[in-house]
Amino acid sequence: MNSNQVNRVLRIDSSSSSHGRSITRRLGDEVMRRLNQTYPGADITERDLSSGIEFLSESWVQANMTNPAERTRAQLDILADSDQLVRELDSADVIVITAPVYNFSVPAALKAWIDMVCRARLTFRYTENGPQGLLQDRPVYLVLASGGVAFGSPADFASGYLRHILGFIGIQDVRTVYAERTNTNSSASESAALDMLAQWFPVTAATAAV
Ligand SMILES: Cc1cc2nc3c(=O)[nH]c(=O)nc-3n(C[C@H](O)[C@H](O)[C@H](O)COP(=O)(O)O)c2cc1C
């Protein structure tokens, strides 16, 4: 990846806590600041899933399963929001996803977004050799936080799932930054996350904070 290739950044937040209270949003801001320094001028699309996202319905599932050439006007309308979310994802050169651990997994809003973008024929397909992701690979900065669970432990059903689902649709280049066990020592966890972040964005004269 070089700076010429990064024209669009997609940011997805999923914490129910607002800016100012949310660790993942704060860390996400820092990722965005570094991306902006590294790739100035890139278009930014922000999706705050806490403000609401559609859930799958029977009519959505039926529309999605219908051959695209045979979909009715109503079915095309039903899929329109999902189409838009897939377009946002597909057109982004870099993606930032922020997610706290909720009940050992990802927030329901983020799962709903996943349901909207995992689309047979658009983002994945099944072949004789198993599933194949249809999106081009690109960097994803995955910003996670947990209150008590250690990432990578048997009780972490969030980070492995997110990596799996991104890989399922073709995105393997996942760069994880996490603040874990924030209930115990929130500021130490956040500093550790910032150290991880620094590994992805080595400081140069051009990007050093002033
Ligand atoms: C509804 C809810 C459920 C949570 N469930 C878990 C959990 O299962 N395991 C865990 O380690 N932390 C859990 N936490 C703690 C959050 O993951 C932790 O506070 C995180 O730092 C929050 O990130 P945020 O400030 O960006 O929202 C939960 C928090 C909330 C609000």
The ligand as a MOL file (V3000), in Angstrom:
LIG
                    3D

  0  0  0     0  0            999 V3000
M  V30 BEGIN CTAB
M  V30 COUNTS 31 33 0 0 0
M  V30 BEGIN ATOM
M  V30 1 C -23.4810 -4.2670 27.6300 0
M  V30 2 C -22.0250 -4.5220 27.9100 0
M  V30 3 C -21.5550 -5.8150 27.8770 0
M  V30 4 C -20.2080 -6.0510 28.1190 0
M  V30 5 N -19.7610 -7.3430 28.0750 0
M  V30 6 C -18.4580 -7.5930 28.2760 0
M  V30 7 C -17.9650 -8.9190 28.1940 0
M  V30 8 O -18.6710 -9.8790 27.9480 0
M  V30 9 N -16.6450 -9.1150 28.4070 0
M  V30 10 C -15.7850 -8.0920 28.6690 0
M  V30 11 O -14.5920 -8.3140 28.8200 0
M  V30 12 N -16.2380 -6.8140 28.7400 0
M  V30 13 C -17.5410 -6.5450 28.5420 0
M  V30 14 N -17.9960 -5.2650 28.6090 0
M  V30 15 C -17.0520 -4.1860 28.8890 0
M  V30 16 C -16.6090 -3.4440 27.6290 0
M  V30 17 O -16.1370 -4.3210 26.6360 0
M  V30 18 C -15.4940 -2.4720 28.0060 0
M  V30 19 O -15.9540 -1.6000 29.0070 0
M  V30 20 C -14.9800 -1.6870 26.8280 0
M  V30 21 O -13.8510 -0.9820 27.2350 0
M  V30 22 C -16.0440 -0.7270 26.3350 0
M  V30 23 O -15.5680 -0.0510 25.1820 0
M  V30 24 P -16.2500 1.3480 24.8310 0
M  V30 25 O -15.8330 2.2920 25.9180 0
M  V30 26 O -15.6820 1.7520 23.5190 0
M  V30 27 O -17.7190 1.1410 24.7640 0
M  V30 28 C -19.3280 -5.0020 28.3890 0
M  V30 29 C -19.8340 -3.6880 28.4250 0
M  V30 30 C -21.1550 -3.4530 28.1890 0
M  V30 31 C -21.6720 -2.0430 28.2200 0
M  V30 END ATOM
M  V30 BEGIN BOND
M  V30 1 1 1 2
M  V30 2 1 2 3
M  V30 3 2 2 30
M  V30 4 2 3 4
M  V30 5 1 4 5
M  V30 6 1 4 28
M  V30 7 2 5 6
M  V30 8 1 6 7
M  V30 9 1 6 13
M  V30 10 2 7 8
M  V30 11 1 7 9
M  V30 12 1 9 10
M  V30 13 2 10 11
M  V30 14 1 10 12
M  V30 15 2 12 13
M  V30 16 1 13 14
M  V30 17 1 14 15
M  V30 18 1 14 28
M  V30 19 1 15 16
M  V30 20 1 16 17
M  V30 21 1 16 18
M  V30 22 1 18 19
M  V30 23 1 18 20
M  V30 24 1 20 21
M  V30 25 1 20 22
M  V30 26 1 22 23
M  V30 27 1 23 24
M  V30 28 2 24 25
M  V30 29 1 24 26
M  V30 30 1 24 27
M  V30 31 2 28 29
M  V30 32 1 29 30
M  V30 33 1 30 31
M  V30 END BOND
M  V30 END CTAB
M  END
